[in-house]
């Protein structure tokens, strides 16, 4: 799962899902999927009207209106029909439509860690012949996350990173020195925990709360910092590796935060930011997309620092967000490629048309507008831009690349929830490893 906060979803409705599913019954027709792609720079606008169908989960329709308006102005014979899909139902919608060979869906949002799984299912088109090498145009981590077996199979649109938010009032009251924004002075998780406990003794309700409290996106860096790896190894990363010393040490520490009531149990990811905004949490590792909410919170004085690492470990930060996939059965491939080029590459990509950017665009030149947002000029966000640039360039680590990622995310989510609720980390991880081995058996052929 990609970062949940950048997902600016419309509330999913039965009507939308029904329309998407029924559209799959339209039949696949004749596909140009076996024909070679045209190089992007050689693409010509169609002479007559073409309608592209785009199923998206990253942004709601309203947020993309200025993007589509700019695209239509530049390419008047190509219309984009956008169908917003709730993230939790994206897999099922794509499974129905793409799994049936439907040619009526042209483009769809691809959660980066699911790229290999989608490719294995035959849902993605090799874009390398059209776009070649994107090095220097798109950030490296996003290219890596969208590449399978050396082929670019999805067009990167967004990336992401993390900050350590801290409550100045709570730390000052506890006599804790405020963290520096310099990544060279990055706090350790052990220091954050101890400082959070001190803040609690001085009146803070909670010492530490992670944004995505039970999700692999945010928790992967705990194990990776200690050298535990992303959770899989071997051919196609289909040999689970979550039951090792580093993973056990990392998640024993994590489970202890809840056992000691430094972190609260029972708070879903959707509500963690509310607690920091309300001034109840001393340390909140989370995404830059929360900054506008925190800046608007009454009486909340905060600062930002680098995402922590374990003592003796290496700095690791989460990254990745969304790419754009092309249905191999699309009848409108040239028009779709023109749209993909517009979204990802032309003039810095789609982000230039959106005023409120939750996460950085994957396009290197397009990030300038993201960092120029008013949010980053507020004194409370001092150092944030330099931190994000540093992390994306040096510590950003993509999630496990494997055809079994969908099962992996589900199984690990349950394991993390068990650990939070008091199950011994070693027991939970051993169980997860066993479940992963069984779930991935169908891919190991």
Secondary structure, DSSP 8 states (H G I E B T S, - for coil): ---STT-------HHHHHHHHHHGGG---S--TTS----GGG----SS-EEEEEEESSS-HHHHHHHHHHHHHH-TTEEEEEEE--HHHHHHHHHHHHHTT-SS--EEEEEGGGHHHHHHTT-----HHHH---BTTB-HHHHHHTEETTEE-SEE-B----EEEEEHHHHHHTT-----S-GGG--BHHHHHHHHHHHHHTT-SEEE--TTTT-HHHHHHHHHHTT--SSEESGGG-EE--SSHHHHHHHHHHHHHHHTTSS-SS--HHHHHHHHHTT-EEEEEE-GGGHHHHHTSTT--EEEE---B-TTS---EE---EEEEE-TT-S-HHHHHHHHHHHHTGGG-GGGG-SS-SS-BSBTTTHHHHHTSGGGGSGGGTTHHHHHHHHHHHTEE-----TTHHHHHHHHHHHHHHHHTT--HHHHHHHHHHHHHHHTGGG--
